[in-house]
Amino acid sequence: MNLTRSLMRLTPSILPFADAATVELPMGRLMRLALFQVTVGMAAVLLIGTLNRVMIVELGVPAWIVAVMLSLPLVFAPLRALVGFRSDTHRSVLGWRRVPYIWFGTLLQFGGLAIMPFALLILSGDTTGPLWVGDVAAALAFLLVGAGLHTTQTVGLALATDLAPAHARPKVVALLCAALLVGMMASALLFGLALANFSQVRLIQVIQGAALVTIVLNGLALWKQEPRDPHRSREAPRHSFKESWDAYAGQGHARRRLVAIGLGTAGFSMQDILLEPYGGQILHLPVGATTALTAMLAAGGALGLLMAARWLNRGGDPFRVSAAGAGIGILAFSAVVFAAPLASQNLFAVGVSLIGLGGGLFAHGTLTASMDKAGPEDTGLALGAWGAVQATAAGLSIAASGIVRDVGAAIAQTGILGEGMNEPAIGYLIVYHIEIALLFAALVALGPLVRSTERRRLVERTA
């Protein structure tokens, strides 16, 4: 009996996220809620990873069309703040604010994934009809998935904030971010295995299977989560979006916080499509080793989430956690830069792991800060603003990284930069140096936020 009690006391301290549950949000309910992040991760991997390769290699779609199609979901990223605001002020006779938006976001994802494989087959030229039908259908499919993904994640995070008590939010954030990583890693593995022997029928099965999994998991995530309160819906405020945005942006350092989120996210995201080719082309890593980089990034990110959760649970400042992540990111990219002249694969591996660690700390800190600054009536708006800046900065920085790498390499090859700079690694190194500069800028933006938090806590202690 004593051993059982000892184990029960020990479990929360050794199992990740075991202490995230509360009386208001028990572990079973919390784990179900996290399923919406799993489907978001699955959709992200399908769009950015699996279909990126399938469309170019197996279906023979021109690369520029692929780039345009994959960028279409970003069209809805800036609208996340509006979606969050609408969920804050939604009036429903059933008394729900978040559930309708998460469900309709799920339906958008399902619809986009349902028509996507057929649209892609027509887009590849496998049709006797007009080719423009494939272009339009594929664009519609990617737009639907993008709109659904952004809506589901924005309002899902707002619902988690509504349900979790303030003291448990750092741990809940860590669990939700970990669920996103799990969804990405598991779906990448399953998609790879399912499409190992590629055929058009198998492509249809995989993508439509993802549609079915999306609607099932999100249905489970929503089941009996948001309490019904028709009285609240009837008295929901009637402020316009502009009025609510002006009020939110005028709170303290809200604009500076969003600037810091954008700079830091861009700083960590530019490397997303460059680390593997950098390892293969410059450091001559085999295919298996470059593929393992994804696992190293994910492992570092998971460790960062755990460290951030423990730090914040002990009363840490989320802005200081974010600043620590940015500082680690600067060290990480410095290691990646020096790995080329030193021809050190081990230094490169350390740098990649530290990128994941710093990114996990930064993402957790900024999301927790956004949750903390959100009032009960503008949770969706605050988290939508975080998501809009984060998603837009990530998408634009990833797109810019490829252009900067190619332009930098072309300039170096002309000899304008000098003979010593005419190296294959120069294009990559220019991108990594820009990332270091962006993370330094993020630290500059975070500085006043850290100081304001310290002054506020000092006043609270002396009061």
C-alpha positions as CSV (number, residue, x, y, z in Angstrom):
1,M,0.0,0.0,0.0
2,N,2.8,2.4,0.9
3,L,4.6,1.5,-2.4
4,T,1.4,2.3,-4.4
5,R,1.1,5.7,-2.7
6,S,4.8,6.5,-3.3
7,L,4.4,5.6,-7.0
8,M,1.3,7.8,-7.3
9,R,3.2,10.7,-5.8
10,L,6.2,10.1,-8.0
11,T,4.3,9.7,-11.3
12,P,3.5,13.3,-12.0
13,S,7.2,14.3,-11.6
14,I,8.6,11.7,-14.0
15,L,5.9,11.4,-16.7
16,P,5.7,14.2,-19.2
17,F,2.5,16.3,-18.8
18,A,1.1,14.0,-16.0
19,D,0.6,17.1,-13.9
20,A,-1.2,19.1,-16.6
21,A,-4.6,17.7,-15.5
22,T,-6.7,19.6,-13.1
23,V,-10.1,19.2,-11.5
24,E,-11.6,21.5,-14.1
25,L,-9.9,19.7,-17.0
26,P,-9.1,16.0,-16.1
27,M,-6.4,14.1,-18.0
28,G,-8.8,12.1,-20.2
29,R,-10.7,15.2,-21.3
30,L,-7.4,17.1,-21.9
31,M,-6.0,14.3,-24.0
32,R,-9.2,14.2,-26.1
33,L,-9.0,18.0,-26.6
34,A,-5.4,17.7,-27.8
35,L,-6.5,15.5,-30.7
36,F,-7.3,18.6,-32.8
37,Q,-3.6,19.4,-32.7
38,V,-2.9,15.9,-34.0
39,T,-5.0,16.6,-37.1
40,V,-3.5,20.0,-37.6
41,G,0.0,18.4,-37.6
42,M,-1.2,15.7,-40.0
43,A,-2.5,18.2,-42.5
44,A,0.7,20.3,-42.3
45,V,2.9,17.3,-43.0
46,L,0.6,16.2,-45.8
47,L,0.7,19.6,-47.5
48,I,4.3,20.7,-46.9
49,G,6.1,17.3,-46.9
50,T,4.3,14.4,-48.6
51,L,2.4,16.2,-51.4
52,N,5.3,18.5,-52.1
53,R,7.4,15.4,-53.2
54,V,4.5,13.5,-54.8
55,M,3.3,16.3,-57.0
56,I,6.8,17.0,-58.4
57,V,8.3,13.5,-58.6
58,E,5.5,11.0,-59.1
59,L,2.9,13.3,-60.8
60,G,5.3,15.4,-62.7
61,V,3.6,18.7,-61.8
62,P,5.8,21.8,-62.6
63,A,7.6,23.1,-59.5
64,W,6.2,26.6,-59.8
65,I,2.7,25.3,-59.7
66,V,3.5,23.2,-56.7
67,A,4.9,26.2,-54.9
68,V,1.8,28.3,-55.7
69,M,-0.5,25.5,-54.5
70,L,1.4,25.0,-51.3
71,S,1.3,28.7,-50.5
72,L,-2.4,29.1,-50.9
73,P,-3.2,28.0,-47.3
74,L,-1.2,31.0,-46.1
75,V,-3.9,33.2,-47.6
76,F,-6.0,32.6,-44.5
77,A,-3.2,33.0,-42.0
78,P,-3.8,36.7,-41.5
79,L,-7.5,36.1,-40.9
80,R,-6.9,34.0,-37.8
81,A,-7.4,37.1,-35.6
82,L,-10.8,37.7,-37.2
83,V,-11.8,34.1,-36.8
84,G,-10.8,34.2,-33.1
85,F,-12.8,37.4,-32.6
86,R,-15.8,35.9,-34.3
87,S,-15.6,32.9,-31.9
88,D,-15.4,35.3,-28.9
89,T,-18.6,37.1,-29.9
90,H,-20.6,34.3,-31.5
91,R,-24.2,34.1,-30.6
92,S,-25.8,30.7,-30.5
93,V,-29.2,29.5,-29.3
94,L,-27.3,26.3,-28.1
95,G,-25.0,28.4,-26.0
96,W,-21.7,27.5,-27.7
97,R,-19.0,30.0,-28.8
98,R,-16.1,27.7,-29.9
99,V,-17.7,24.5,-31.0
100,P,-19.4,25.8,-34.2
101,Y,-16.1,27.2,-35.5
102,I,-14.0,24.2,-34.7
103,W,-16.6,21.9,-36.3
104,F,-17.0,24.0,-39.5
105,G,-13.2,24.3,-39.6
106,T,-13.1,20.5,-39.5
107,L,-15.7,20.2,-42.3
108,L,-13.5,22.6,-44.4
109,Q,-10.5,20.4,-43.9
110,F,-12.5,17.3,-44.7
111,G,-14.0,18.7,-47.9
112,G,-10.6,19.9,-49.1
113,L,-8.9,16.5,-48.4
114,A,-11.9,14.7,-50.0
115,I,-11.5,16.3,-53.4
116,M,-7.8,16.9,-53.3
117,P,-6.5,13.5,-54.8
118,F,-8.8,13.7,-57.8
119,A,-7.8,17.4,-58.3
120,L,-4.2,16.5,-58.2
121,L,-4.6,13.7,-60.8
122,I,-6.3,16.1,-63.2
123,L,-3.6,18.7,-62.4
124,S,-0.9,16.2,-63.5
125,G,-2.6,16.0,-67.0
126,D,-4.2,12.6,-66.5
127,T,-7.5,13.7,-68.0
128,T,-9.3,14.0,-71.4
129,G,-11.0,17.2,-70.3
130,P,-9.7,20.8,-70.0
131,L,-6.6,21.2,-67.9
132,W,-7.9,24.4,-66.2
133,V,-10.3,22.2,-64.2
134,G,-7.4,20.6,-62.4
135,D,-5.9,24.0,-61.6
136,V,-9.1,25.3,-60.2
137,A,-10.0,22.1,-58.3
138,A,-6.5,21.8,-56.7
139,A,-6.5,25.5,-55.7
140,L,-10.0,25.0,-54.1
141,A,-8.8,21.9,-52.3
142,F,-5.7,23.6,-50.8
143,L,-7.7,26.7,-49.9
144,L,-10.3,24.6,-48.1
145,V,-7.7,22.7,-46.1
146,G,-5.8,25.9,-45.3
147,A,-9.0,27.7,-44.1
148,G,-10.0,24.7,-42.0
149,L,-6.6,24.2,-40.5
150,H,-6.3,27.8,-39.4
151,T,-9.8,28.0,-38.1
152,T,-9.6,24.7,-36.1
153,Q,-6.3,25.5,-34.5
154,T,-7.1,29.1,-33.6
155,V,-10.5,28.3,-32.0
156,G,-9.2,25.1,-30.5
157,L,-6.5,27.0,-28.6
158,A,-9.0,29.5,-27.4
159,L,-11.2,26.7,-26.1
160,A,-8.3,25.2,-24.3
161,T,-7.6,28.6,-22.7
162,D,-11.3,28.8,-21.6
163,L,-11.3,25.4,-20.0
164,A,-7.8,25.4,-18.3
165,P,-7.3,27.3,-15.0
166,A,-4.6,30.0,-15.2
167,H,-2.1,28.1,-13.1
168,A,-2.3,25.0,-15.4
169,R,-2.0,26.8,-18.8
170,P,1.8,26.5,-19.2
171,K,1.4,22.7,-18.9
172,V,-1.6,22.6,-21.1
173,V,0.2,24.6,-23.8
174,A,3.1,22.1,-23.6
175,L,0.8,19.2,-24.0
176,L,-1.0,20.8,-27.0
177,C,2.4,21.6,-28.7
178,A,3.6,18.1,-28.0
179,A,0.4,16.7,-29.6
180,L,1.2,18.8,-32.7
181,L,4.6,17.3,-32.9
182,V,3.2,13.8,-32.4
183,G,0.7,14.3,-35.2
184,M,3.5,15.5,-37.5
185,M,5.9,12.7,-36.7
186,A,3.4,9.9,-36.8
187,S,1.7,11.0,-39.9
188,A,5.0,11.6,-41.7
189,L,6.0,8.0,-40.9
190,L,2.6,6.5,-41.9
191,F,2.3,8.6,-45.1
192,G,5.8,7.4,-46.1
193,L,5.0,3.8,-45.5
194,A,1.6,4.0,-47.3
195,L,3.1,5.7,-50.4
196,A,6.2,3.6,-50.6
197,N,4.7,1.7,-53.6
198,F,3.1,4.7,-55.2
199,S,0.0,4.4,-57.4
200,Q,-2.9,6.8,-58.1
201,V,-5.3,4.6,-56.2
202,R,-3.0,4.5,-53.2
203,L,-2.8,8.3,-53.3
204,I,-6.6,8.6,-53.3
205,Q,-6.8,6.1,-50.4
206,V,-4.1,8.0,-48.3
207,I,-5.5,11.5,-48.7
208,Q,-9.1,10.5,-48.2
209,G,-8.1,8.4,-45.3
210,A,-6.5,11.5,-43.8
211,A,-9.9,13.3,-44.3
212,L,-11.7,10.5,-42.4
213,V,-9.2,10.5,-39.6
214,T,-9.5,14.3,-39.4
215,I,-13.3,14.3,-38.9
216,V,-13.2,11.4,-36.4
217,L,-10.4,12.8,-34.2
218,N,-11.8,16.3,-34.2
219,G,-15.2,14.9,-33.4
220,L,-13.8,13.1,-30.4
221,A,-11.8,16.2,-29.4
222,L,-15.0,18.3,-29.3
223,W,-17.3,15.8,-27.5
224,K,-18.7,17.4,-24.3
225,Q,-15.8,19.9,-24.0
226,E,-17.4,23.4,-24.1
227,P,-20.3,23.9,-21.6
228,R,-23.5,25.2,-23.0
229,D,-24.5,28.7,-21.8
230,P,-27.3,30.3,-23.8
231,H,-27.4,33.2,-21.4
232,R,-23.8,34.0,-22.2
233,S,-24.5,33.9,-25.9
234,R,-27.4,36.2,-25.7
235,E,-25.3,38.8,-23.8
236,A,-22.2,38.4,-26.0
237,P,-20.7,41.9,-26.7
238,R,-21.6,43.5,-30.1
239,H,-18.2,45.3,-30.6
240,S,-16.9,45.5,-34.2
241,F,-13.6,43.8,-35.0
242,K,-11.9,47.2,-35.5
243,E,-13.0,48.3,-32.0
244,S,-11.9,45.0,-30.4
245,W,-8.6,45.0,-32.3
246,D,-7.8,48.7,-31.3
247,A,-8.6,47.8,-27.7
248,Y,-6.4,44.7,-27.8
249,A,-3.5,46.4,-29.6
250,G,-3.6,49.3,-27.2
251,Q,-3.0,47.0,-24.2
252,G,0.5,47.6,-22.8
253,H,3.1,46.1,-25.2
254,A,0.7,44.1,-27.4
255,R,2.2,45.4,-30.7
256,R,5.8,44.8,-29.4
257,R,4.8,41.2,-28.4
258,L,3.5,40.5,-31.9
259,V,6.6,42.0,-33.5
260,A,8.8,39.8,-31.3
261,I,6.7,36.7,-32.2
262,G,7.1,37.5,-35.9
263,L,10.8,38.1,-35.8
264,G,11.5,35.0,-33.7
265,T,9.3,32.7,-35.8
266,A,10.9,33.9,-39.0
267,G,14.3,33.4,-37.4
268,F,13.6,29.8,-36.5
269,S,11.6,29.0,-39.7
270,M,13.9,30.0,-42.6
271,Q,15.9,26.8,-42.2
272,D,13.0,24.5,-42.6
273,I,13.7,23.6,-46.3
274,L,17.4,24.1,-46.2
275,L,18.9,21.9,-43.4
276,E,18.6,18.6,-45.2
277,P,20.1,19.8,-48.5
278,Y,22.8,21.7,-46.5
279,G,23.7,18.5,-44.7
280,G,23.8,16.4,-48.0
281,Q,25.4,18.9,-50.3
282,I,27.9,20.6,-48.0
283,L,28.6,18.1,-45.3
284,H,28.1,15.0,-47.5
285,L,25.7,13.3,-45.2
286,P,24.0,10.2,-46.5
287,V,20.2,10.2,-47.2
288,G,19.5,8.3,-44.0
289,A,21.4,10.8,-41.9
290,T,19.7,13.8,-43.4
291,T,16.3,12.2,-42.9
292,A,17.2,11.8,-39.2
293,L,17.5,15.6,-38.9
294,T,13.7,15.8,-38.7
295,A,13.8,13.4,-35.7
296,M,16.6,15.5,-34.1
297,L,14.6,18.7,-34.5
298,A,11.5,17.1,-33.1
299,A,13.4,15.7,-30.1
300,G,15.0,19.1,-29.4
301,G,11.5,20.7,-29.7
302,A,9.9,18.2,-27.3
303,L,12.7,18.8,-24.8
304,G,12.2,22.6,-25.2
305,L,8.5,22.2,-24.5
306,L,9.2,20.2,-21.3
307,M,11.8,22.6,-20.1
308,A,9.5,25.6,-20.7
309,A,6.5,23.9,-19.0
310,R,8.6,23.2,-15.9
311,W,10.2,26.7,-15.9
312,L,6.8,28.4,-16.2
313,N,5.2,26.1,-13.7
314,R,7.7,27.4,-11.1
315,G,6.6,31.0,-11.8
316,G,8.9,31.8,-14.6
317,D,8.3,34.7,-17.0
318,P,7.1,33.5,-20.4
319,F,8.9,36.4,-22.1
320,R,12.2,35.3,-20.4
321,V,11.5,31.8,-21.6
322,S,11.1,33.1,-25.1
323,A,14.3,35.1,-24.9
324,A,16.2,32.1,-23.7
325,G,14.9,30.2,-26.7
326,A,16.0,33.0,-29.0
327,G,19.5,33.0,-27.4
328,I,19.8,29.2,-27.8
329,G,18.7,29.7,-31.4
330,I,21.6,32.1,-32.0
331,L,24.1,29.6,-30.6
332,A,22.4,26.8,-32.7
333,F,22.7,28.6,-36.0
334,S,26.3,29.7,-35.2
335,A,27.1,26.0,-34.8
336,V,25.5,25.2,-38.1
337,V,27.5,27.9,-39.8
338,F,30.8,26.8,-38.4
339,A,30.0,23.2,-39.3
340,A,30.8,23.9,-43.0
341,P,34.4,25.3,-42.7
342,L,35.2,22.8,-40.0
343,A,33.6,20.0,-42.0
344,S,32.1,18.8,-38.7
345,Q,29.0,16.6,-38.9
346,N,28.9,16.3,-35.1
347,L,28.8,20.1,-34.7
348,F,26.0,20.2,-37.3
349,A,24.0,17.6,-35.4
350,V,24.4,19.6,-32.2
351,G,23.3,22.8,-34.0
352,V,20.2,21.1,-35.4
353,S,19.2,19.7,-32.0
354,L,19.7,23.2,-30.4
355,I,17.5,24.7,-33.1
356,G,14.7,22.4,-32.0
357,L,15.3,23.2,-28.3
358,G,15.3,27.0,-28.9
359,G,12.3,26.8,-31.1
360,G,10.3,24.8,-28.5
361,L,11.2,27.3,-25.8
362,F,10.3,30.3,-28.0
363,A,7.0,28.9,-29.2
364,H,5.9,27.8,-25.7
365,G,6.8,31.1,-24.2
366,T,5.1,33.3,-26.8
367,L,1.9,31.2,-26.8
368,T,1.8,31.2,-23.0
369,A,2.3,34.9,-22.9
370,S,-0.5,35.4,-25.4
371,M,-2.8,33.2,-23.3
372,D,-1.9,35.2,-20.1
373,K,-2.6,38.5,-21.7
374,A,-6.0,37.4,-23.1
375,G,-9.1,38.5,-21.2
376,P,-12.1,36.2,-20.8
377,E,-13.9,38.1,-23.6
378,D,-11.0,38.4,-26.1
379,T,-9.3,35.0,-25.8
380,G,-10.0,34.1,-29.4
381,L,-8.8,37.5,-30.7
382,A,-5.5,37.3,-28.7
383,L,-4.7,33.7,-29.8
384,G,-5.8,34.5,-33.3
385,A,-3.4,37.4,-33.4
386,W,-0.6,35.1,-32.2
387,G,-1.5,32.4,-34.8
388,A,-1.8,35.0,-37.6
389,V,1.6,36.5,-37.0
390,Q,3.2,33.1,-36.3
391,A,1.8,31.4,-39.4
392,T,2.4,34.3,-41.7
393,A,6.0,34.8,-40.6
394,A,6.7,31.1,-40.9
395,G,5.3,30.9,-44.4
396,L,6.9,34.0,-45.8
397,S,10.3,33.2,-44.2
398,I,10.3,29.7,-45.7
399,A,9.4,31.0,-49.1
400,A,12.1,33.8,-48.8
401,S,14.8,31.3,-47.7
402,G,14.8,29.4,-51.0
403,I,15.0,32.7,-53.0
404,V,17.8,34.1,-50.8
405,R,19.8,30.9,-51.0
406,D,19.6,30.7,-54.8
407,V,20.3,34.4,-55.3
408,G,23.2,34.4,-52.8
409,A,24.7,31.3,-54.4
410,A,24.4,32.8,-57.9
411,I,26.1,36.1,-56.8
412,A,28.9,34.2,-55.1
413,Q,29.5,32.1,-58.2
414,T,30.0,35.3,-60.3
415,G,33.1,36.1,-58.1
416,I,31.7,39.5,-57.1
417,L,32.1,38.6,-53.4
418,G,35.7,37.5,-53.9
419,E,37.4,34.1,-54.6
420,G,37.2,33.0,-51.0
421,M,33.4,33.4,-51.1
422,N,32.9,31.3,-54.2
423,E,31.9,28.2,-52.3
424,P,28.8,26.0,-52.6
425,A,27.9,26.7,-48.9
426,I,27.7,30.5,-49.3
427,G,24.0,30.6,-50.3
428,Y,23.1,28.6,-47.2
429,L,25.3,30.6,-44.9
430,I,23.7,33.9,-46.0
431,V,20.3,32.5,-44.9
432,Y,21.7,31.3,-41.6
433,H,23.3,34.7,-40.9
434,I,19.9,36.4,-41.6
435,E,18.3,34.0,-39.1
436,I,20.9,35.0,-36.5
437,A,20.1,38.6,-37.2
438,L,16.4,38.0,-36.9
439,L,16.8,36.3,-33.5
440,F,18.9,39.2,-32.2
441,A,16.1,41.5,-33.3
442,A,13.6,39.3,-31.5
443,L,15.8,39.6,-28.3
444,V,15.7,43.4,-28.7
445,A,11.9,43.4,-29.0
446,L,11.6,41.0,-26.0
447,G,13.8,43.1,-23.7
448,P,11.2,45.7,-22.6
449,L,8.6,43.0,-22.2
450,V,10.9,41.1,-19.7
451,R,11.5,44.4,-17.8
452,S,7.8,45.3,-17.7
453,T,7.0,41.9,-16.2
454,E,9.7,42.2,-13.6
455,R,8.5,45.7,-12.6
456,R,4.9,44.4,-12.3
457,R,5.9,41.4,-10.1
458,L,8.0,43.7,-7.9
459,V,5.0,46.0,-7.4
460,E,2.8,43.0,-6.6
461,R,5.3,41.7,-4.0
462,T,5.7,45.1,-2.3
463,A,1.9,45.8,-2.3
